[in-house]
Amino acid sequence: MIDKELIAYFKLAHGFFNLSMMGLFCYQGWMGYVIRQARTSGAPVPIDAVRRHRKAGPVFALWGVLGYFAGITVVLLDKGRVFEYPLHFLAGLMIAIVIAAVYAVSRRIAGPEPHYRNIHFGLGMCLLALYVVQVLLGLGILL
């Protein structure tokens, strides 16, 4: 059996990791917004932002989903059942699903066609909103 004090540190680490993931997704969203503004206004696309956005996106997506599974692991070690915090669990599940959807849609973006870009943008905004809800639910658990 794992010591309860160690589990408390795991909970804090999970919270800080996912809070930093929220910050990284906000950064990713800002770069995407800058790119989108340039495309829609007809201005030259900021190539550096596009490269950073494309390079960091898959890494952040993987880390975001791993943060969800880390949370499941911590709750299983602590309480022995996943549904101890059902709203936090479901919000995390939704985040993981939206991350996977954002990644899947990003693979379909090609050329100047705005269809998949609009879907990618909408899912990204949904992801950021879910992260805010998740952080508030997580703070309710920790405090």
PEJO-V905663 format. One record per backbone hydrogen bond with DSSP energy under -0.5 kcal/mol. NH is the residue of the N-H (numbers start at 1). CO is the residue of the C=O. E is the energy in kcal/mol with one decimal. If there is no record, write none. Layout:
<<NH CO E> <NH CO E>>
This chain:
<<7 3 -1.9> <8 4 -2.0> <9 5 -1.6> <10 6 -2.1> <11 7 -2.5> <12 8 -2.0> <13 9 -2.8> <14 10 -2.7> <15 11 -2.5> <16 12 -2.9> <17 13 -2.7> <18 14 -2.5> <19 15 -2.1> <20 16 -2.4> <21 17 -2.0> <22 18 -2.0> <23 19 -1.9> <24 20 -2.4> <25 21 -2.7> <26 22 -2.2> <27 23 -2.2> <28 24 -2.5> <29 25 -2.6> <30 26 -2.5> <31 27 -2.4> <32 28 -2.4> <33 29 -2.5> <34 30 -2.4> <35 31 -2.4> <36 32 -2.7> <37 33 -2.8> <38 34 -2.0> <39 35 -2.3> <40 36 -2.8> <41 37 -1.9> <42 38 -0.9> <43 38 -1.1> <47 45 -1.1> <50 46 -2.1> <51 47 -2.6> <52 48 -2.5> <53 49 -2.7> <54 50 -2.6> <55 51 -2.4> <56 52 -2.7> <57 53 -1.8> <58 54 -0.7> <59 55 -0.6> <60 56 -2.8> <61 57 -2.5> <62 58 -2.2> <63 59 -2.5> <64 60 -2.7> <65 61 -2.1> <66 62 -2.4> <67 63 -2.2> <68 64 -1.2> <69 65 -1.9> <70 66 -2.3> <71 67 -1.9> <72 68 -2.0> <73 69 -2.1> <74 70 -2.4> <75 71 -2.3> <76 72 -2.5> <77 73 -2.4> <78 74 -2.2> <79 75 -3.1> <80 75 -1.3> <81 75 -0.5> <84 81 -0.8> <85 82 -0.7> <86 83 -0.6> <89 85 -2.6> <90 86 -2.8> <91 87 -2.6> <92 88 -2.4> <93 89 -2.5> <94 90 -2.5> <95 91 -2.3> <96 92 -2.6> <97 93 -2.4> <98 94 -2.8> <99 95 -2.8> <100 96 -2.2> <101 97 -2.4> <102 98 -3.1> <103 99 -2.5> <104 100 -2.6> <105 101 -2.8> <106 102 -2.3> <107 103 -1.4> <108 104 -0.5> <108 105 -1.3> <109 105 -0.6> <109 106 -0.7> <113 110 -0.7> <117 113 -0.5> <118 114 -2.7> <119 115 -1.8> <120 116 -2.7> <121 117 -2.4> <122 118 -2.5> <123 119 -2.7> <124 120 -2.1> <125 121 -2.2> <126 122 -2.2> <127 123 -2.4> <128 124 -2.1> <129 125 -2.1> <130 126 -2.5> <131 127 -2.2> <132 128 -1.7> <133 129 -2.0> <134 130 -2.8> <135 131 -2.6> <136 132 -2.0> <137 133 -2.4> <138 134 -2.7> <139 135 -2.5> <140 136 -1.7> <141 137 -1.3> <142 138 -2.6> <143 139 -2.5>>
